[in-house]
Amino acid sequence: MPRMRKKKNMDRRLEACRPVFFDEPELNRGRWREVCGFDKCTQLMLELGCGKGKFVVGQAKRYPDRLFVAFEKEPTVILLAMENAIRNNCDNIFFVCADIASLSEYFETDETDIIFINFCDPWTRQNKPKRRLTHRSCLEVYKSILKNNGELFFKTDSEMLFDFSLEELDLSGFQVLELTRDLHHSAFNETNISTEFEEKYASENIPIKWLHASSQKD
Ligand SMILES: C[S@@+](CC[C@H](N)C(=O)[O-])C[C@H]1O[C@@H](n2cnc3c(N)ncnc32)[C@H](O)[C@@H]1O
């Protein structure tokens, strides 16, 4: 009986988030701005693996004229992110609970302006590099859905993943415009919005690695 009550409570909370949630994101392909009620010139920003939503909510409040779509594969986690957005009256964030592997089914070529990836799983075992969200196979997809000169922002605590990502970006035709291996002690920190994982790593004095790259289409 307590399990049933828990399920009922989850369903009720999910239902309350329905206005900010798309469960068939493929239907929005090529028309996200229109479907979300934004002008066709609006900048479209994605966060991949948004966790509990602290970063995307901070961005959306800073840039109320931009449209944000946040992806997260864990239903219980995205629920917290959606509730966070609603609590903060952000009417410019929409959520998708799906694996990023299917991104090209959800966005048209050149449809997006900026992609944020924050503290994605590093998959430290050498035999799993394809699972990293900055592997060249993923970067090719990001490059295709980003407009030419679209931007990618990436943060991580992992030195190994940061070095790997720099190599993969180079191989995939992204140009790294700015980077730091200690974000919180750099000038870039002035405009930084921390994520939940970032706060945890910073409290353990782990330097945060950050980069800003631009997609260069042929
Ligand atoms: C380490 S957490 C970081 C969360 C948040 N970005 C932060 O910095 O606090 C990584 C998040 O990405 C999500 N994630 C990992 N791989 C994913 C994928 N392929 N598709 C969608 N979400 C993914 C995980 O469920 C998790 O919530």
The ligand as a Gaussian input file, in Angstrom:
#p B3LYP/6-31G(d) Opt

LIG

0 1
 C       26.642000      13.625000     -13.183000
 S       25.021000      14.146000     -13.464000
 C       25.168000      15.917000     -13.670000
 C       23.844000      16.628000     -13.528000
 C       23.910000      18.162000     -13.736000
 N       24.260000      18.476000     -15.105000
 C       24.894000      18.792000     -12.784000
 O       25.971000      19.211000     -13.244000
 O       24.571000      18.876000     -11.593000
 C       24.739000      13.623000     -15.136000
 C       23.260000      13.646000     -15.503000
 O       23.121000      13.384000     -16.887000
 C       22.107000      12.417000     -17.085000
 N       22.491000      11.676000     -18.296000
 C       23.607000      10.930000     -18.456000
 N       23.641000      10.376000     -19.684000
 C       22.508000      10.787000     -20.318000
 C       21.959000      10.539000     -21.606000
 N       22.596000       9.755000     -22.479000
 N       20.781000      11.102000     -21.933000
 C       20.129000      11.908000     -21.025000
 N       20.603000      12.172000     -19.785000
 C       21.778000      11.633000     -19.431000
 C       22.134000      11.569000     -15.823000
 O       20.909000      10.926000     -15.581000
 C       22.477000      12.596000     -14.744000
 O       21.327000      13.191000     -14.171000

